[in-house]
Amino acid sequence: MASLNKVLLIGNLTRDPDVRMMSNGRPVCNFGLALNRNYKDSEGNRKEEVTFVDVECFGPRAEAVAKFFTKGRSIFVEGRLKLDQWESKEGEKRSAIRVVLDNFEFLTFLITSLDKNTKAINPIIKIIFFFIEYHTSHRSSEFNFISKIRLC
């Protein structure tokens, strides 16, 4: 059976990245991400929904995120979902889903550029905006998005 575990997220850090060293000396970084969704309800009122996601990254990417990002900065995250399961001190089974970051892009400079009506935009950002626009207008799957990008 085929499966795909891939997430693409754009959001703002909810806290400063926390970097720690694992027992093997490899850095691991954890941070929170707020994802905002604006929509109109059935009565036509504008609503906002915020989803909070924990993100984890390793190695050089962990060090880079910790060095260049702080609470409130925008980030594009590409990664996969991971289910963590453990038992609490009281013996209760607990679980949480988090995103394991595979790649990221800086977005703060883009927002500054767009505010000044600058035309110079990183090509990767153009693709991201194309995806967002196409996905929201056509309710397409990631597969259709990839097909469209290859045609451009």
C-alpha positions in Angstrom: 0.0 0.0 0.0 1.4 3.4 -1.0 1.7 6.2 1.6 3.0 9.7 1.8 4.1 11.5 4.9 4.9 15.1 3.8 3.9 18.4 5.3 4.4 22.0 4.0 3.7 24.7 6.6 4.1 28.4 6.8 3.8 30.0 10.2 5.3 32.0 13.0 7.5 30.7 15.8 5.6 30.8 19.1 8.8 30.6 21.2 12.5 30.9 20.7 14.1 27.7 19.4 15.5 25.4 22.1 18.7 23.6 21.2 20.1 20.6 23.1 22.8 18.1 22.4 21.8 14.4 22.2 23.9 11.8 23.9 25.7 11.2 20.6 26.7 14.9 20.3 24.2 15.7 17.6 22.1 18.9 18.1 18.3 18.7 18.3 16.2 21.9 18.1 12.5 22.2 19.2 10.2 25.1 18.6 6.5 25.9 18.3 4.8 27.1 15.2 1.5 29.0 14.9 -0.5 28.4 11.7 -3.3 30.9 11.0 -6.4 30.1 8.8 -8.8 32.9 7.9 -12.2 32.0 6.5 -15.9 33.1 6.4 -18.5 31.2 8.4 -21.9 30.3 7.0 -23.2 33.7 8.0 -20.5 35.5 6.1 -18.5 36.6 9.2 -14.7 36.6 9.0 -13.2 34.0 11.4 -9.6 33.1 12.3 -8.5 29.7 13.4 -5.0 29.1 14.9 -3.3 25.7 15.0 -0.2 25.2 17.1 2.3 22.6 16.0 5.6 21.4 17.7 8.5 21.1 15.3 11.8 19.2 15.8 15.0 19.3 13.7 18.4 17.8 13.9 22.0 18.4 13.0 23.1 21.5 11.0 19.5 22.5 10.4 18.9 22.6 14.2 21.9 24.9 14.6 20.7 27.2 11.8 17.2 27.5 13.1 18.5 28.3 16.5 20.9 30.9 15.2 18.6 32.7 12.8 15.1 32.4 14.2 13.4 33.9 17.2 9.8 34.1 18.5 7.5 35.7 16.0 9.6 35.1 12.9 8.0 33.6 9.9 9.3 30.3 8.5 8.4 27.8 5.7 8.8 24.3 7.0 9.0 21.1 4.9 8.9 17.9 6.8 7.0 14.8 8.0 4.7 13.9 10.8 5.9 11.8 13.7 3.9 10.2 16.5 5.6 10.3 20.0 4.2 7.9 22.6 5.1 7.6 26.3 3.8 6.8 29.7 3.3 9.5 32.3 4.6 9.3 35.9 1.0 8.4 36.8 1.0 5.5 34.4 -1.2 7.1 31.8 -0.5 6.5 28.1 0.2 9.8 26.3 0.9 10.7 22.7 1.6 13.7 20.6 2.1 14.4 16.9 5.0 16.6 15.9 6.6 17.7 12.6 10.2 16.6 11.9 11.7 19.3 9.8 13.6 18.2 6.7 14.1 21.6 5.1 13.1 25.3 5.8 13.1 28.7 4.1 13.3 32.2 5.6 10.2 34.2 5.0 10.6 37.4 7.0 12.6 39.2 4.3 9.8 38.4 1.8 7.1 40.1 4.0 9.4 43.2 4.3 9.9 43.2 0.5 6.3 42.8 -0.3 5.4 45.7 2.0 7.7 47.9 0.0 6.1 46.6 -3.3 9.5 45.1 -4.4 9.3 42.8 -7.4 12.4 40.8 -6.4 11.2 37.5 -4.9 13.1 34.3 -4.4 11.9 31.7 -6.9 11.2 29.2 -4.2 8.8 31.7 -2.6 7.1 32.2 -6.0 6.5 28.4 -6.0 5.1 28.5 -2.5 2.7 31.3 -3.3 1.7 29.5 -6.5 0.9 26.4 -4.4 -1.1 28.4 -1.8 -3.1 30.2 -4.5 -3.7 27.1 -6.6 -4.5 24.9 -3.7 -7.0 27.3 -2.1 -8.7 28.0 -5.4 -8.9 24.5 -6.8 -8.7 22.4 -3.6 -6.1 20.3 -5.3 -3.9 17.6 -3.8 -0.1 17.9 -3.5 0.2 15.6 -6.5 -1.6 18.0 -8.7 0.5 20.8 -7.4 3.7 19.0 -8.3 2.4 18.3 -11.8 1.6 22.0 -12.4 5.0 23.1 -11.2 6.7 20.7 -13.7 4.7 22.3 -16.5 5.8 25.8 -15.6 
